């Protein structure tokens, strides 16, 4: 396949968005190692997507961080009442693996 056709096929955009299979990603990564034009195109698309995401980002509400921190802080009522279940019952009873 011609490099220009490969670049315009949409595989680079799909790679940058993480929507291609592992096999296709491995092929593209191999092509990037051997072709600077493809590598440049991938970096350009990644930069464009990052720029777009930054421009379109929505600032979360001020109270949100406090709400999240309340739920994950150690020592709060929710975390101390949770039941601990050992992963290996035989090991926990005997103390040996």
C-alpha positions as CSV (number, residue, x, y, z in Angstrom):
1,X,0.0,0.0,0.0
2,X,1.2,3.5,-0.8
3,X,2.2,5.6,2.2
4,X,-0.1,8.5,1.3
5,X,-3.0,6.1,1.0
6,X,-2.1,4.5,4.3
7,X,-1.9,7.8,6.0
8,X,-5.3,8.9,4.6
9,X,-7.0,5.5,5.4
10,X,-8.1,6.6,8.8
11,X,-5.9,4.1,10.7
12,X,-3.9,6.9,12.2
13,X,-6.9,8.7,13.6
14,X,-8.3,5.4,15.0
15,X,-4.9,4.6,16.6
16,X,-4.8,8.1,18.2
17,X,-8.3,7.5,19.6
18,X,-7.5,4.0,20.8
19,X,-10.2,2.4,18.7
20,X,-8.1,-0.1,16.6
21,X,-7.2,-3.7,17.5
22,X,-3.9,-4.6,19.1
23,X,-2.9,-6.2,15.8
24,X,-3.5,-3.1,13.8
25,X,-1.8,-0.9,16.4
26,X,1.3,-3.2,16.3
27,X,1.4,-2.9,12.5
28,X,1.1,0.9,12.7
29,X,3.8,1.1,15.3
30,X,6.1,-1.0,13.1
31,X,5.4,1.2,10.2
32,X,6.1,4.3,12.3
33,X,9.5,2.9,13.3
34,X,10.5,2.5,9.6
35,X,8.8,5.6,8.1
36,X,9.3,9.1,9.4
37,X,6.4,10.4,7.3
38,X,3.9,8.1,9.1
39,X,5.4,8.8,12.5
40,X,5.1,12.6,11.8
41,X,1.4,12.1,10.8
42,X,0.7,10.1,14.0
43,X,2.3,12.8,16.2
44,X,0.3,15.5,14.3
45,X,-3.0,13.7,14.8
46,X,-2.3,13.1,18.5
47,X,-1.4,16.7,19.0
48,X,-4.6,17.8,17.2
49,X,-6.8,15.5,19.3
50,X,-5.1,16.7,22.5
51,X,-5.5,20.4,21.5
52,X,-9.2,19.7,20.7
53,X,-9.8,18.0,24.0
54,X,-8.1,20.8,25.9
55,X,-10.2,23.4,24.1
56,X,-13.4,21.5,24.7
57,X,-12.7,20.6,28.3
58,X,-15.5,21.4,30.8
59,X,-14.5,22.7,34.2
60,X,-16.0,20.4,36.9
61,X,-18.1,22.0,39.6
62,X,-16.2,23.3,42.7
63,X,-17.9,20.9,45.1
64,X,-17.0,17.8,43.2
65,X,-13.5,17.3,44.5
66,X,-14.7,17.6,48.1
67,X,-17.4,15.1,47.5
68,X,-15.0,12.6,45.9
69,X,-12.5,13.0,48.7
70,X,-15.2,12.4,51.3
71,X,-16.0,9.1,49.7
72,X,-12.4,7.8,49.4
73,X,-10.8,9.1,52.6
74,X,-9.6,6.3,54.9
75,X,-11.1,6.3,58.3
76,X,-14.5,7.5,57.3
77,X,-17.6,5.6,58.4
78,X,-18.1,3.9,55.1
79,X,-14.5,2.5,54.9
80,X,-14.4,1.2,58.5
81,X,-17.6,-0.8,58.3
82,X,-16.6,-2.7,55.2
83,X,-16.0,-6.5,55.7
84,X,-12.6,-7.8,54.8
85,X,-12.6,-11.1,53.0
86,X,-9.3,-12.9,52.7
87,X,-8.2,-14.0,49.2
88,X,-6.9,-17.3,50.3
89,X,-8.9,-18.8,53.1
90,X,-6.5,-21.6,53.9
91,X,-3.6,-19.2,54.2
92,X,-5.5,-16.9,56.5
93,X,-6.5,-19.7,58.9
94,X,-3.1,-21.3,59.2
95,X,-1.0,-18.2,58.7
96,X,1.1,-20.1,56.1
97,X,0.8,-20.2,52.3
